[in-house]
Amino acid sequence: MIDLTDVVAAIITLLCALISAFLIPYLKAKFDTEKLAKIQTWVNAAVEAAEMIYKGAGRGEEKKAYVKACLEAHGYALDVDEIENLIESAVYDLNFIRVENDETEISEADNPEA
């Protein structure tokens, strides 16, 4: 009978190497992307809520503190720079949507038949 122990051991070693080289990094990247998407969703919701709660200009620090508190309440402890970047991105998106809505309302007012 032929001893296949060495062949089986080599195949198992090769499979472990492939899993370590390709599958684990892929899964880490996928979960990091999903986690970032969830965080971005919470940031967007918190920014919109802060805009509604703290109306008026000059209240940016209060709004940022509110968003940071919301993130911490949901268990997201991030680096200060990461949080700042996510908040700024959400504010930019919110302002961009507002500008688009204003332009749509203006164009509808200019052309009421459309």
N, C-alpha and C positions, 0 to 999 in steps of 0.2 A: 504494500500500500504506500502511496505517495504522501509525504508529510507536507501539508499545506499551511502549517502554522506561520511560517515566515511570510508567505504570500498574503495571508489574511492580516497579519500584523502590519505589513506594508500598506495595504489598502486602507486599513483603519487610520494609520498615521497620515496618509494622503488626504483622507476625508476630513480629519481634524484640522489639517493645515489649510484646506480649502475653506472650511467653515470659519476659521480664525481670520483668514485673509479677506474673504469677501462677504460672508453673511453677517457677521457681527458688525463690521463698519456700516453696512447697508441698514441694518436694523437701528443702530444708534442714530444715524442721520435721519431716518424716517421718524423716529420718536422725537428727536429734537425739533424737526420741522413741525410735527403735530403739536408739540408743546408750545412752540413759538406762535403758531396759529391761534391756539386757545388763549394765550396771553394777549395777543393782539386784539382778539375779540373782547376780552375783559377791559383792555385799555380803551378801546373805542367806546364801549358802553359807559365806562366811567367818565370819559371826557365829555360825552354828550350829556350825562347827568350833571357833571360839574358846570357845564355851560348853562344848563337850565336853573341850577340852584344858585350859582353865583353870577348874577347878571351884572353887566356893566364893565367898563374898561378899568384897567388897573388892578384887577383881582386875580392876576395870573398865578401868584404864589399860593393863594388859597385854593385855586383850582388844582394846581399840581399836588398840593398836600392832600386834597380829597382823593385824587386818582391814586396816589401812592398808598393811602390808607385802604382804599378798596382792594388794591392788588395784595397788600399784606393780609387783609381779612380773608382773602380767598387762597392764601397759602403760597403766593408767588413772591419769593424773596430774590430780587435781582440786584445786579450792580447798579449804582446810582446813574452812571452814564447810559446803561441800557434802558433804564426806565425813562430817562430824559429823552432819549432818541425815540422810543416808542410813543411817548406822549406827544412830542413834536410832530411825529408822523401822523398821529390820529387827528391832531388839531389841523394840520395842513389838509388832510383828506376832508375833514368836516367843513373847513372854509372853502375848499374847492367845490364841494357839493352845493354849498350855499350860493356861490357865484354862478354855477351852472343853472341852478333853479331860478335865480334872479334874471339871468339872460333868457331863459325859457319864458318867464312871465312877461318880460319886455317884448320878446318877439311875438307872443300871443296877443299882447295888447296892440301892437302895430298892425297885425294881420288877424282880425277876429274871425275871419272865415276859415282859417286853417284848422 
